């Protein structure tokens, strides 16, 4: 029962990562914060892969920190975790930019878009997490 | 062969329980290397660390670690707001 639940949640997380990756592609095309340099087929794969990895990392941190975060509902917890993961990566990027400003350029519209996308990932993750909690078989109800 | 009666059997059972608790409880290598521990705790933790490392490589385009990762995830990196050239 538990392994079935784990696999079900893992499959949903992978699917949500792929969806988020493609959604971020669509949002970037809409906002025009960055003009794509690669082809659509290449980006479909790279955004899906990147989305899956980021989604699984956020899910892992959410699993570890679920009981320690200052919210009762899953959705704000997931948003906090994904925004924090993005922020940590962005702070690392800021350090790299400070060390080698010619190699790493900071572009504010892209940064704002990235933060928005991290929140969107948190929302997607929170919904998936809350829905799978309802099917966990531990007598827990889905609290999104 | 000594036959145990009444309270003697009770005392034997208590002693066996106590010894088995000493053997299985606490922090020992046998418990750490149990299959369940490896599958449920160590393996997921290692996977998350591996994924986090790969995300850092992707986010900063570290060609030194994985050749070609910079070009492969260039658009993704810009889209999620990471600094790049």
Backbone of each chain as ProteinMPNN parsed JSONL, in Angstrom:
{"seq_chain_A": "XXXXXXXXXXXXXXXXXXXXXXXXXXXXXXXXXXXXXXXXXXXXXXXXXXXXXXXXXXXXXXXXXXXXXXXXXXXXXXXXXXXXXXXXXXXXXXXXXXXXXXXXXXXXXXXXXXXXXXXXXXXXXXXXXXXXXXXXXXXXXXXX", "coords_chain_A": {"N_chain_A": [[0.844, -1.205, 0.0], [1.909, 1.223, 0.901], [4.151, 1.464, -0.802], [2.885, 1.538, -3.22], [1.491, 3.924, -2.981], [3.668, 5.656, -2.781], [4.846, 5.364, -5.329], [2.757, 6.298, -6.875], [2.609, 8.966, -6.058], [5.161, 9.796, -6.846], [5.007, 9.506, -9.631], [3.049, 11.413, -10.165], [4.409, 13.705, -9.348], [6.521, 13.798, -11.177], [5.041, 14.132, -13.523], [3.825, 16.595, -12.94], [6.08, 18.197, -12.853], [6.932, 18.126, -15.514], [4.731, 19.348, -16.729], [4.873, 21.851, -15.492], [7.335, 22.742, -16.503], [6.785, 23.012, -19.255], [4.761, 24.856, -19.039], [6.167, 27.046, -18.038], [7.677, 27.607, -20.263], [5.664, 28.498, -21.977], [4.747, 30.735, -20.554], [7.032, 32.332, -20.62], [7.191, 32.798, -23.363], [4.94, 34.32, -23.622], [5.407, 36.59, -21.947], [7.818, 37.479, -22.952], [10.286, 37.835, -21.756], [12.692, 36.597, -22.233], [14.213, 35.846, -25.286], [13.876, 32.912, -27.006], [16.616, 30.815, -27.901], [17.114, 28.284, -28.763], [15.604, 25.533, -30.625], [12.068, 24.575, -30.777], [11.534, 21.843, -30.308], [13.847, 20.995, -29.002], [13.72, 22.591, -26.728], [11.374, 21.639, -25.576], [12.175, 19.216, -24.497], [14.352, 19.941, -22.802], [13.163, 21.775, -21.008], [11.221, 20.173, -19.868], [12.795, 18.244, -18.582], [14.325, 19.842, -16.825], [12.212, 20.898, -15.327], [11.184, 18.587, -14.104], [13.35, 17.801, -12.477], [13.612, 20.037, -10.767], [11.085, 20.013, -9.583], [11.119, 17.529, -8.216], [13.183, 17.991, -6.382], [12.113, 20.084, -4.831], [9.899, 18.704, -3.832], [11.192, 16.778, -2.304], [12.413, 18.377, -0.306], [10.086, 19.43, 0.769], [8.943, 17.139, 1.832], [10.796, 16.557, 3.832], [10.675, 18.836, 5.459], [8.06, 19.218, 6.135], [6.676, 19.02, 8.591], [7.76, 21.076, 10.056], [7.354, 23.569, 9.048], [5.866, 26.872, 9.16], [3.032, 26.751, 8.614], [-0.345, 25.531, 8.316], [-1.669, 24.406, 6.182], [-1.065, 22.569, 3.128], [-0.539, 23.837, 0.688], [0.534, 26.622, 1.065], [2.885, 25.812, 2.345], [4.232, 24.339, 0.337], [4.585, 26.373, -1.548], [6.26, 28.092, -0.119], [8.526, 26.437, 0.174], [9.325, 25.952, -2.53], [9.78, 28.556, -3.426], [11.852, 29.23, -1.71], [13.863, 27.407, -2.449], [14.332, 28.29, -5.06], [15.218, 30.864, -4.425], [17.603, 30.355, -3.035], [19.142, 29.246, -5.094], [19.205, 31.482, -6.726], [20.572, 33.328, -5.153], [23.075, 32.121, -5.103], [23.635, 32.449, -7.811], [23.803, 35.208, -7.86], [26.134, 35.599, -6.405], [27.965, 34.394, -8.158], [27.685, 36.145, -10.263], [28.709, 38.439, -9.093], [31.335, 37.681, -8.817], [32.194, 37.089, -11.433], [31.358, 39.162, -13.551], [31.199, 39.534, -16.275], [30.665, 37.11, -17.378], [28.326, 36.171, -16.078], [25.346, 37.629, -16.346], [22.92, 39.648, -14.755], [19.5, 39.822, -15.227], [16.793, 41.75, -14.675], [13.901, 41.526, -15.38], [13.814, 38.791, -16.071], [14.546, 37.646, -13.675], [12.394, 38.352, -12.005], [10.378, 36.993, -13.358], [11.278, 34.379, -12.985], [10.967, 34.108, -10.212], [8.202, 34.304, -10.018], [7.525, 32.004, -11.453], [8.559, 30.089, -9.734], [6.792, 30.317, -7.62], [4.48, 29.476, -8.916], [5.227, 26.823, -9.39], [5.259, 25.944, -6.761], [2.536, 26.112, -6.163], [1.465, 24.181, -7.922], [2.788, 21.931, -6.945], [1.846, 21.875, -4.311], [-0.863, 21.325, -4.717], [-0.73, 18.763, -5.9], [0.549, 17.362, -3.814], [-1.312, 17.635, -1.718], [-3.508, 16.329, -2.83], [-2.549, 13.704, -3.137], [-2.075, 13.054, -0.498], [-4.61, 12.544, 0.387], [-5.058, 10.054, -0.669], [-3.449, 8.401, 0.723], [-3.936, 6.398, 2.507], [-3.655, 6.504, 5.216], [-5.616, 7.46, 6.718], [-5.71, 10.146, 6.492], [-7.03, 13.274, 5.493], [-7.326, 15.04, 2.381], [-5.727, 18.041, 2.465], [-5.508, 20.883, 1.005]], "CA_chain_A": [[0.0, 0.0, 0.0], [2.764, 2.395, 0.996], [4.98, 1.586, -1.996], [1.987, 1.946, -4.304], [1.253, 5.349, -2.751], [4.914, 6.347, -3.106], [4.994, 5.38, -6.795], [1.697, 7.166, -7.405], [3.032, 10.346, -5.799], [6.338, 10.058, -7.683], [4.533, 9.683, -11.013], [2.363, 12.712, -10.231], [5.418, 14.763, -9.236], [7.213, 13.86, -12.474], [4.096, 14.72, -14.482], [3.647, 18.023, -12.63], [7.327, 18.868, -13.247], [6.896, 18.289, -16.98], [3.703, 20.363, -17.019], [5.402, 23.157, -15.068], [8.383, 23.123, -17.459], [6.149, 23.491, -20.49], [4.018, 26.075, -18.676], [7.133, 28.146, -17.95], [7.987, 27.94, -21.665], [4.529, 29.286, -22.496], [4.728, 32.04, -19.861], [8.144, 33.131, -21.151], [6.809, 33.242, -24.708], [3.912, 35.368, -23.453], [5.997, 37.81, -21.371], [8.932, 37.926, -23.792], [11.438, 38.199, -20.917], [13.887, 36.08, -22.907], [13.922, 35.289, -26.607], [14.472, 31.575, -27.09], [17.669, 30.654, -28.91], [17.046, 26.906, -29.278], [14.354, 25.17, -31.279], [10.952, 24.179, -29.915], [11.661, 20.431, -29.915], [14.926, 20.946, -28.01], [13.229, 23.206, -25.488], [10.368, 20.756, -24.965], [12.888, 18.2, -23.702], [15.156, 20.547, -21.73], [12.277, 22.363, -19.995], [10.583, 19.061, -19.147], [13.812, 17.643, -17.696], [14.588, 20.823, -15.759], [11.016, 20.966, -14.477], [11.1, 17.355, -13.295], [14.402, 17.84, -11.441], [13.256, 21.069, -9.773], [9.885, 19.543, -8.878], [11.498, 16.462, -7.282], [13.968, 18.589, -5.293], [11.161, 20.795, -3.949], [9.102, 17.679, -3.136], [12.065, 16.188, -1.281], [12.517, 19.329, 0.82], [8.756, 19.519, 1.387], [8.791, 15.911, 2.627], [11.65, 16.634, 5.026], [10.364, 19.99, 6.315], [6.604, 19.385, 6.204], [6.205, 19.208, 9.975], [8.446, 22.194, 10.725], [7.035, 24.851, 8.418], [4.873, 27.59, 9.971], [1.694, 26.799, 8.022], [-1.101, 24.296, 8.531], [-2.081, 23.848, 4.89], [0.043, 22.101, 2.288], [-0.255, 24.761, -0.415], [1.539, 27.626, 1.422], [4.152, 25.131, 2.641], [4.885, 24.026, -0.939], [5.001, 27.65, -2.153], [7.426, 28.561, 0.652], [9.69, 25.583, -0.138], [9.798, 26.165, -3.903], [10.346, 29.916, -3.504], [13.135, 29.224, -0.99], [14.85, 26.706, -3.291], [14.682, 29.214, -6.15], [15.984, 31.98, -3.845], [18.96, 29.863, -2.751], [19.833, 29.169, -6.395], [19.394, 32.851, -7.234], [21.641, 33.944, -4.349], [24.307, 31.549, -5.664], [23.832, 33.126, -9.09], [24.245, 36.589, -7.582], [27.556, 35.497, -6.036], [28.72, 34.142, -9.39], [27.657, 37.394, -11.022], [29.633, 39.377, -8.442], [32.721, 37.235, -9.055], [32.513, 37.141, -12.857], [30.207, 39.913, -14.069], [31.13, 39.438, -17.744], [30.12, 35.787, -17.72], [26.969, 36.014, -15.534], [24.586, 38.877, -16.327], [21.628, 39.611, -14.074], [18.454, 40.533, -15.964], [15.704, 41.876, -13.683], [12.626, 40.903, -15.784], [13.935, 37.321, -16.0], [14.556, 37.287, -12.25], [11.005, 38.445, -11.524], [9.643, 35.887, -13.978], [11.725, 33.156, -12.307], [10.319, 34.062, -8.887], [6.785, 33.99, -10.275], [7.452, 30.589, -11.845], [8.791, 29.285, -8.521], [5.512, 30.313, -6.884], [3.577, 28.6, -9.687], [5.649, 25.447, -9.102], [4.79, 25.661, -5.404], [1.08, 25.892, -6.224], [1.264, 22.869, -8.564], [3.304, 20.923, -5.997], [0.923, 21.841, -3.167], [-2.098, 20.64, -5.135], [-0.403, 17.336, -6.062], [0.842, 16.842, -2.476], [-2.567, 17.563, -0.976], [-4.368, 15.298, -3.427], [-2.017, 12.362, -2.85], [-2.271, 12.807, 0.94], [-5.952, 11.986, 0.53], [-5.065, 8.646, -1.073], [-2.308, 7.753, 1.365], [-4.362, 5.228, 3.257], [-3.338, 6.667, 6.627], [-6.74, 8.122, 7.362], [-5.552, 11.599, 6.401], [-7.833, 13.881, 4.435], [-6.58, 15.968, 1.544], [-5.802, 19.442, 2.891], [-4.717, 21.652, 0.039]], "C_chain_A": [[0.876, 1.25, 0.0], [3.608, 2.58, -0.257], [4.138, 2.014, -3.193], [1.704, 3.446, -4.211], [2.481, 6.172, -3.143], [5.089, 6.469, -4.622], [3.967, 6.301, -7.44], [2.094, 8.635, -7.241], [4.22, 10.725, -6.684], [5.92, 10.322, -9.126], [3.84, 11.037, -11.171], [3.353, 13.869, -10.165], [6.176, 14.927, -10.545], [6.31, 14.535, -13.509], [3.93, 16.219, -14.227], [4.907, 18.824, -12.989], [7.362, 19.13, -14.742], [5.905, 19.394, -17.36], [4.219, 21.747, -16.657], [6.479, 23.655, -16.04], [7.787, 23.702, -18.724], [5.341, 24.773, -20.236], [4.971, 27.278, -18.601], [7.601, 28.571, -19.342], [6.919, 28.868, -22.24], [4.509, 30.678, -21.868], [5.848, 32.932, -20.388], [7.836, 33.635, -22.564], [5.815, 34.388, -24.625], [4.54, 36.673, -22.951], [7.118, 38.374, -22.247], [10.149, 38.36, -22.99], [12.745, 37.711, -21.531], [13.471, 35.488, -24.246], [14.647, 33.948, -26.752], [15.5, 31.503, -28.213], [17.651, 29.256, -29.52], [15.688, 26.659, -29.917], [13.304, 24.67, -30.308], [11.102, 22.737, -29.415], [12.748, 20.261, -28.856], [14.434, 21.477, -26.668], [12.168, 22.351, -24.79], [11.056, 19.749, -24.037], [13.615, 18.85, -22.527], [14.279, 21.162, -20.63], [11.579, 21.274, -19.183], [11.556, 18.46, -18.141], [14.122, 18.569, -16.516], [13.43, 20.922, -14.782], [10.902, 19.765, -13.558], [12.12, 17.404, -12.159], [14.038, 18.846, -10.348], [12.046, 20.631, -8.934], [10.247, 18.478, -7.835], [12.322, 17.003, -6.11], [13.031, 19.281, -4.298], [10.313, 19.794, -3.163], [9.918, 17.028, -2.027], [12.199, 17.086, -0.063], [11.171, 19.459, 1.544], [8.509, 18.314, 2.294], [9.58, 16.01, 3.934], [11.181, 17.707, 6.008], [8.87, 20.156, 6.603], [6.111, 19.704, 7.626], [6.771, 20.434, 10.671], [8.1, 23.561, 10.148], [5.854, 25.527, 9.122], [3.502, 27.759, 9.308], [0.985, 25.481, 8.301], [-1.414, 23.604, 7.211], [-0.867, 23.53, 4.017], [0.45, 23.138, 1.24], [0.76, 25.856, -0.038], [2.896, 27.025, 1.778], [4.934, 24.872, 1.351], [5.383, 25.294, -1.627], [6.255, 28.177, -1.45], [8.676, 27.764, 0.282], [10.218, 25.886, -1.538], [10.401, 27.563, -4.066], [11.711, 29.964, -2.812], [14.224, 28.54, -1.809], [15.308, 27.621, -4.427], [15.579, 30.35, -5.618], [17.424, 31.576, -3.551], [19.769, 29.79, -4.049], [20.157, 30.57, -6.917], [20.492, 33.588, -6.464], [23.007, 33.426, -4.822], [24.656, 32.216, -6.984], [24.321, 34.552, -8.905], [25.72, 36.611, -7.182], [28.423, 35.288, -7.268], [28.805, 35.413, -10.231], [28.629, 38.424, -10.438], [31.086, 39.007, -8.732], [33.133, 37.405, -10.508], [31.357, 37.834, -13.591], [30.098, 39.844, -15.598], [30.482, 38.137, -18.178], [28.655, 35.657, -17.283], [26.273, 37.374, -15.43], [23.268, 38.678, -15.584], [20.628, 40.427, -14.888], [17.204, 40.553, -15.077], [14.377, 41.266, -14.145], [12.661, 39.372, -15.712], [13.921, 36.858, -14.547], [13.145, 37.304, -11.679], [10.154, 37.302, -12.079], [9.999, 34.563, -13.298], [11.072, 33.0, -10.943], [8.839, 33.708, -9.025], [6.61, 32.51, -10.63], [7.687, 29.664, -10.657], [7.513, 29.207, -7.683], [4.504, 29.402, -7.584], [3.916, 27.133, -9.43], [5.169, 25.019, -7.712], [3.301, 25.358, -5.382], [0.784, 24.502, -6.811], [1.638, 21.74, -7.595], [2.352, 20.753, -4.806], [-0.358, 21.097, -3.502], [-1.845, 19.129, -5.242], [-0.193, 16.678, -4.698], [-0.446, 16.637, -1.676], [-3.475, 16.466, -1.501], [-3.862, 13.903, -3.086], [-2.09, 12.043, -1.358], [-3.625, 12.16, 1.179], [-6.03, 10.514, 0.172], [-4.004, 7.829, -0.341], [-2.687, 6.499, 2.135], [-4.011, 5.311, 4.728], [-4.479, 7.351, 7.38], [-6.625, 9.626, 7.335], [-6.411, 12.129, 5.261], [-6.97, 14.846, 3.641], [-6.794, 17.396, 2.026], [-4.905, 20.246, 1.974], [-4.548, 23.056, 0.578]], "O_chain_A": [[0.652, 2.194, -0.758], [3.775, 3.702, -0.735], [4.601, 2.75, -4.065], [1.68, 4.149, -5.221], [2.364, 7.235, -3.752], [5.433, 7.534, -5.135], [4.258, 6.992, -8.417], [1.937, 9.44, -8.159], [4.28, 11.837, -7.209], [6.418, 11.248, -9.765], [4.018, 11.722, -12.179], [3.174, 14.887, -10.833], [6.444, 16.047, -10.978], [6.753, 15.394, -14.271], [3.898, 17.017, -15.164], [4.815, 19.987, -13.38], [7.765, 20.203, -15.19], [6.196, 20.253, -18.193], [4.035, 22.704, -17.41], [6.53, 24.842, -16.361], [8.222, 24.746, -19.209], [5.25, 25.649, -21.096], [4.634, 28.379, -19.038], [7.887, 29.746, -19.576], [7.216, 29.869, -22.891], [4.284, 31.675, -22.554], [5.656, 34.132, -20.583], [8.18, 34.764, -22.915], [5.837, 35.307, -25.443], [4.236, 37.745, -23.474], [7.342, 39.584, -22.283], [10.958, 39.155, -23.468], [13.787, 38.344, -21.364], [12.506, 34.728, -24.333], [15.87, 33.87, -26.634], [15.304, 32.037, -29.305], [18.109, 29.055, -30.645], [14.756, 27.452, -29.777], [13.608, 24.373, -29.153], [10.833, 22.445, -28.25], [12.591, 19.475, -27.922], [14.696, 20.893, -25.616], [12.079, 22.341, -23.562], [10.578, 19.471, -22.937], [13.516, 18.38, -21.394], [14.619, 21.077, -19.45], [11.368, 21.417, -17.979], [11.194, 18.197, -16.994], [14.174, 18.135, -15.365], [13.627, 21.016, -13.571], [10.567, 19.899, -12.381], [11.797, 17.087, -11.014], [14.141, 18.549, -9.158], [12.002, 20.858, -7.725], [9.749, 18.512, -6.71], [12.181, 16.534, -4.981], [13.141, 19.091, -3.087], [10.038, 19.999, -1.981], [9.402, 16.758, -0.943], [12.111, 16.621, 1.074], [11.121, 19.582, 2.768], [7.944, 18.445, 3.38], [9.105, 15.606, 4.996], [11.269, 17.53, 7.223], [8.465, 21.126, 7.243], [5.24, 20.552, 7.819], [6.316, 20.797, 11.756], [8.502, 24.59, 10.691], [4.953, 24.852, 9.62], [2.882, 28.814, 9.438], [1.624, 24.447, 8.499], [-1.424, 22.376, 7.127], [0.198, 24.133, 4.149], [1.634, 23.299, 0.942], [1.757, 26.017, -0.741], [3.935, 27.644, 1.545], [6.133, 25.143, 1.273], [6.463, 25.303, -2.217], [7.191, 28.646, -2.098], [9.752, 28.333, 0.098], [11.424, 26.06, -1.719], [11.406, 27.736, -4.756], [12.62, 30.655, -3.273], [15.359, 29.013, -1.869], [16.499, 27.721, -4.723], [16.554, 30.744, -6.258], [18.353, 32.349, -3.784], [20.924, 30.214, -4.1], [21.229, 30.813, -7.471], [21.246, 34.37, -7.041], [23.968, 34.188, -4.927], [25.82, 32.514, -7.252], [25.14, 35.048, -9.678], [26.463, 37.515, -7.564], [29.474, 35.911, -7.417], [29.837, 35.72, -10.827], [29.281, 39.172, -11.167], [31.949, 39.873, -8.875], [34.259, 37.807, -10.802], [30.494, 37.177, -14.173], [29.022, 40.071, -16.152], [29.829, 38.072, -19.219], [27.835, 35.106, -18.017], [26.572, 38.169, -14.538], [22.588, 37.667, -15.762], [20.881, 41.59, -15.203], [16.633, 39.507, -14.769], [13.761, 40.538, -13.367], [11.674, 38.736, -15.342], [13.359, 35.811, -14.225], [12.746, 36.388, -10.959], [9.328, 36.722, -11.375], [9.126, 33.727, -13.062], [10.671, 31.902, -10.559], [8.298, 32.919, -8.25], [5.675, 31.853, -10.172], [7.093, 28.589, -10.573], [7.195, 28.165, -7.112], [3.77, 28.656, -6.937], [3.024, 26.3, -9.273], [4.731, 23.886, -7.513], [2.854, 24.459, -4.67], [-0.031, 23.749, -6.277], [0.92, 20.751, -7.446], [2.09, 19.637, -4.357], [-0.88, 20.337, -2.687], [-2.631, 18.321, -4.747], [-0.688, 15.579, -4.449], [-0.641, 15.6, -1.042], [-4.127, 15.76, -0.732], [-4.656, 13.013, -2.781], [-2.162, 10.871, -0.988], [-3.771, 11.324, 2.07], [-6.925, 9.799, 0.624], [-3.697, 6.704, -0.733], [-1.844, 5.637, 2.382], [-4.06, 4.3, 5.43], [-4.323, 7.764, 8.529], [-7.341, 10.321, 8.056], [-6.506, 11.513, 4.2], [-6.002, 15.402, 4.161], [-7.915, 17.903, 1.998], [-3.687, 20.281, 2.15], [-3.913, 23.892, -0.066]]}, "seq_chain_B": "XXXXXXXXXXXXXXXXXXXXXXXXXXXXXXXXXXXXXXXXXXXXXXXXXXXXXXXXXXXXXXXXXXXXXXXXXXXXXXXXXXXXX", "coords_chain_B": {"N_chain_B": [[17.318, -31.706, 31.255], [15.502, -29.109, 32.444], [12.365, -28.616, 33.863], [10.247, -25.88, 33.674], [8.054, -24.08, 35.827], [5.071, -22.195, 36.328], [5.702, -19.162, 37.815], [8.347, -19.242, 37.167], [8.469, -19.687, 34.414], [7.395, -17.282, 33.58], [9.353, -15.494, 34.45], [11.432, -16.315, 32.832], [10.475, -15.629, 30.32], [10.377, -12.828, 30.561], [13.104, -12.318, 30.838], [14.075, -13.184, 28.352], [12.776, -11.384, 26.618], [13.966, -9.003, 27.482], [16.667, -9.408, 26.819], [16.438, -9.627, 24.029], [15.595, -7.069, 23.426], [17.859, -5.609, 24.092], [19.575, -6.566, 22.165], [18.391, -5.788, 19.71], [17.571, -3.124, 19.926], [18.402, 0.453, 20.235], [21.385, 2.18, 18.988], [22.977, 0.665, 16.629], [25.266, -0.923, 14.292], [24.107, -3.01, 12.885], [21.433, -2.35, 12.762], [21.51, 0.027, 11.348], [22.371, -0.82, 8.866], [20.226, -2.218, 7.995], [17.9, -3.46, 5.606], [15.532, -2.064, 5.251], [16.082, 0.444, 6.338], [18.008, 1.381, 4.534], [16.528, 1.464, 2.159], [14.34, 3.136, 2.751], [15.268, 5.506, 3.895], [18.091, 6.191, 3.463], [18.482, 5.857, 0.667], [16.436, 7.556, -0.639], [17.394, 10.01, 0.401], [19.951, 10.172, -0.719], [19.252, 10.275, -3.411], [17.896, 12.734, -3.497], [19.986, 14.487, -2.833], [21.664, 14.038, -5.02], [19.999, 14.94, -7.1], [19.752, 17.619, -6.345], [22.374, 18.477, -6.686], [22.61, 18.109, -9.457], [20.748, 19.99, -10.253], [22.002, 22.365, -9.496], [24.167, 22.274, -11.219], [22.811, 22.496, -13.658], [21.488, 24.967, -13.295], [23.546, 26.837, -13.146], [24.946, 26.302, -15.398], [27.277, 24.602, -15.579], [29.734, 23.699, -17.405], [32.117, 22.496, -16.932], [31.611, 20.433, -15.186], [29.575, 18.844, -16.37], [29.79, 18.273, -19.621], [28.452, 20.318, -22.126], [26.126, 20.972, -20.847], [25.569, 23.619, -20.454], [24.755, 24.732, -22.919], [22.626, 23.032, -23.459], [20.677, 23.57, -21.516], [20.281, 26.281, -21.727], [18.179, 28.116, -22.448], [16.254, 27.386, -20.591], [17.512, 28.087, -18.212], [17.67, 30.911, -18.416], [14.95, 31.441, -18.472], [14.032, 30.715, -15.904], [15.213, 32.679, -14.479], [17.918, 32.723, -13.789], [21.246, 34.024, -13.613], [23.115, 34.566, -16.601], [25.229, 34.477, -19.536]], "CA_chain_B": [[16.305, -30.722, 30.864], [14.764, -28.653, 33.624], [11.013, -28.163, 33.533], [9.902, -24.641, 34.388], [6.652, -24.01, 36.208], [4.46, -20.97, 36.83], [6.431, -17.89, 37.815], [9.658, -19.444, 36.538], [8.285, -19.448, 32.975], [7.192, -15.834, 33.436], [10.659, -14.839, 34.617], [12.23, -16.655, 31.645], [9.958, -14.814, 29.219], [10.835, -11.449, 30.797], [14.544, -12.262, 30.554], [14.272, -13.291, 26.89], [12.358, -10.09, 26.054], [14.966, -7.985, 27.842], [17.879, -9.653, 26.016], [16.165, -9.302, 22.621], [15.559, -5.604, 23.313], [19.255, -5.136, 24.095], [20.194, -6.928, 20.88], [17.821, -5.1, 18.536], [17.32, -1.703, 20.153], [19.563, 1.344, 20.313], [22.074, 2.612, 17.773], [24.073, -0.227, 16.273], [25.508, -1.024, 12.845], [23.158, -3.944, 12.277], [20.177, -1.643, 12.491], [21.757, 1.017, 10.296], [22.513, -1.499, 7.582], [19.026, -2.963, 7.66], [17.418, -3.181, 4.249], [14.479, -1.056, 5.331], [16.697, 1.753, 6.559], [18.65, 1.802, 3.285], [15.533, 1.752, 1.131], [13.381, 4.184, 3.105], [15.894, 6.748, 4.346], [19.369, 6.532, 2.819], [18.349, 5.947, -0.794], [15.789, 8.822, -1.015], [18.259, 11.147, 0.735], [21.009, 10.223, -1.741], [18.629, 10.716, -4.677], [17.623, 14.176, -3.396], [21.286, 15.181, -2.913], [22.087, 13.938, -6.426], [19.154, 15.845, -7.901], [20.106, 19.004, -5.987], [23.651, 18.758, -7.35], [22.365, 18.266, -10.897], [20.045, 21.268, -10.451], [23.023, 23.424, -9.417], [24.931, 22.197, -12.485], [21.941, 23.035, -14.715], [21.169, 26.381, -13.04], [24.701, 27.704, -13.403], [25.562, 25.916, -16.666], [28.665, 24.205, -15.295], [30.261, 22.816, -18.447], [33.26, 21.754, -16.369], [31.09, 19.228, -14.519], [28.917, 18.037, -17.401], [30.029, 18.98, -20.884], [27.266, 20.552, -22.957], [24.943, 21.311, -20.042], [25.306, 25.049, -20.596], [23.947, 24.95, -24.127], [21.401, 22.218, -23.408], [19.667, 24.188, -20.637], [20.478, 27.732, -21.778], [16.891, 28.814, -22.441], [15.608, 27.086, -19.305], [18.204, 28.882, -17.178], [17.215, 32.302, -18.545], [13.519, 31.527, -18.157], [13.817, 30.684, -14.446], [15.791, 33.887, -13.88], [19.304, 32.571, -13.322], [22.15, 34.853, -14.413], [23.858, 33.859, -17.651], [25.834, 35.47, -20.43]], "C_chain_B": [[15.476, -30.352, 32.1], [13.395, -28.159, 33.182], [10.669, -26.938, 34.381], [8.411, -24.616, 34.674], [6.286, -22.58, 36.593], [5.311, -19.735, 36.675], [7.811, -18.019, 37.171], [9.568, -19.19, 35.028], [8.1, -17.961, 32.69], [8.522, -15.097, 33.488], [11.532, -15.095, 33.396], [11.804, -15.782, 30.471], [10.425, -13.367, 29.334], [12.306, -11.31, 30.437], [14.813, -12.31, 29.059], [13.887, -11.973, 26.211], [13.416, -9.023, 26.279], [16.217, -8.135, 26.967], [17.63, -9.284, 24.55], [16.085, -7.798, 22.412], [16.975, -5.046, 23.266], [19.895, -5.388, 22.739], [19.694, -6.065, 19.732], [17.689, -3.59, 18.723], [18.59, -0.873, 20.113], [20.2, 1.609, 18.965], [23.217, 1.649, 17.484], [24.143, -0.416, 14.758], [24.513, -1.959, 12.153], [21.883, -3.227, 11.855], [20.346, -0.644, 11.341], [21.766, 0.356, 8.928], [21.297, -2.355, 7.232], [18.507, -2.531, 6.295], [16.384, -2.05, 4.245], [15.056, 0.34, 5.482], [17.293, 2.284, 5.255], [17.614, 2.222, 2.249], [14.694, 2.977, 1.459], [14.025, 5.513, 3.477], [17.125, 7.116, 3.523], [19.219, 6.74, 1.316], [17.621, 7.226, -1.232], [16.662, 10.047, -0.731], [19.364, 11.305, -0.302], [20.463, 10.721, -3.075], [18.391, 12.223, -4.65], [18.926, 14.976, -3.495], [21.793, 15.179, -4.357], [21.309, 14.882, -7.323], [19.505, 17.305, -7.627], [21.422, 19.403, -6.663], [23.438, 18.974, -8.846], [21.631, 19.571, -11.194], [21.028, 22.443, -10.402], [23.817, 23.468, -10.722], [24.118, 22.812, -13.632], [21.752, 24.544, -14.542], [22.334, 27.313, -13.355], [25.45, 27.322, -14.686], [27.007, 25.511, -16.533], [29.156, 23.19, -16.332], [31.44, 21.981, -17.957], [32.819, 20.45, -15.713], [30.447, 18.289, -15.534], [29.0, 18.796, -18.717], [28.732, 19.108, -21.697], [26.04, 20.99, -22.193], [24.577, 22.794, -20.191], [24.402, 25.326, -21.792], [22.606, 24.221, -24.056], [20.302, 22.91, -22.6], [19.751, 25.715, -20.651], [19.158, 28.503, -21.66], [16.151, 28.604, -21.108], [16.196, 27.957, -18.191], [17.746, 30.349, -17.221], [15.759, 32.451, -18.103], [13.265, 31.518, -16.657], [14.604, 31.775, -13.72], [17.191, 33.742, -13.334], [20.237, 33.411, -14.202], [22.969, 34.022, -15.396], [24.462, 34.923, -18.57], [24.814, 35.963, -21.453]], "O_chain_B": [[14.833, -31.207, 32.709], [13.283, -27.376, 32.238], [10.779, -26.948, 35.608], [7.604, -25.073, 33.865], [7.117, -21.846, 37.127], [5.61, -19.304, 35.561], [8.376, -17.036, 36.691], [10.453, -18.572, 34.436], [8.588, -17.447, 31.684], [8.788, -14.201, 32.686], [12.281, -14.217, 32.966], [12.637, -15.264, 29.726], [10.82, -12.751, 28.344], [12.717, -10.329, 29.818], [15.663, -11.581, 28.549], [14.6, -11.503, 25.325], [13.724, -8.237, 25.383], [16.755, -7.158, 26.448], [18.496, -8.7, 23.9], [16.46, -7.297, 21.352], [17.264, -4.127, 22.5], [20.646, -4.561, 22.222], [20.477, -5.653, 18.876], [17.698, -2.854, 17.736], [19.696, -1.397, 19.978], [19.622, 1.299, 17.923], [24.308, 1.8, 18.033], [23.193, -0.107, 14.039], [24.127, -1.742, 11.005], [21.336, -3.449, 10.775], [19.47, -0.488, 10.49], [21.238, 0.898, 7.957], [21.338, -3.131, 6.277], [18.661, -1.379, 5.89], [16.371, -1.201, 3.354], [14.598, 1.292, 4.851], [17.122, 3.452, 4.904], [17.798, 3.215, 1.545], [14.368, 3.768, 0.573], [13.374, 6.553, 3.379], [17.201, 8.207, 2.958], [19.766, 7.692, 0.76], [18.12, 7.93, -2.11], [16.677, 11.001, -1.508], [19.682, 12.419, -0.717], [21.119, 11.488, -3.78], [18.644, 12.916, -5.636], [18.972, 16.014, -4.155], [22.288, 16.192, -4.851], [21.876, 15.54, -8.194], [19.553, 18.125, -8.544], [21.565, 20.525, -7.15], [24.005, 19.894, -9.436], [21.846, 20.19, -12.236], [20.902, 23.397, -11.169], [24.102, 24.538, -11.259], [24.652, 23.545, -14.464], [21.842, 25.305, -15.505], [22.127, 28.448, -13.783], [26.461, 27.937, -15.024], [27.869, 25.997, -17.264], [29.01, 21.981, -16.154], [31.726, 20.909, -18.489], [33.572, 19.477, -15.69], [30.734, 17.092, -15.557], [28.356, 19.83, -18.896], [28.021, 18.128, -21.919], [25.023, 21.342, -22.791], [23.41, 23.167, -20.067], [23.417, 26.058, -21.69], [21.586, 24.723, -24.528], [19.128, 22.841, -22.964], [19.338, 26.368, -19.693], [19.045, 29.434, -20.862], [15.516, 29.517, -20.579], [15.473, 28.487, -17.347], [17.47, 30.949, -16.182], [15.38, 33.429, -17.46], [12.383, 32.23, -16.177], [14.655, 31.793, -12.491], [17.619, 34.544, -12.505], [20.03, 33.495, -15.412], [23.448, 32.935, -15.074], [24.226, 36.118, -18.393], [25.138, 36.804, -22.292]]}, "name": "protein", "num_of_chains": 2, "seq": "XXXXXXXXXXXXXXXXXXXXXXXXXXXXXXXXXXXXXXXXXXXXXXXXXXXXXXXXXXXXXXXXXXXXXXXXXXXXXXXXXXXXXXXXXXXXXXXXXXXXXXXXXXXXXXXXXXXXXXXXXXXXXXXXXXXXXXXXXXXXXXXXXXXXXXXXXXXXXXXXXXXXXXXXXXXXXXXXXXXXXXXXXXXXXXXXXXXXXXXXXXXXXXXXXXXXXXXXXXXXXXXXXXXXX"}
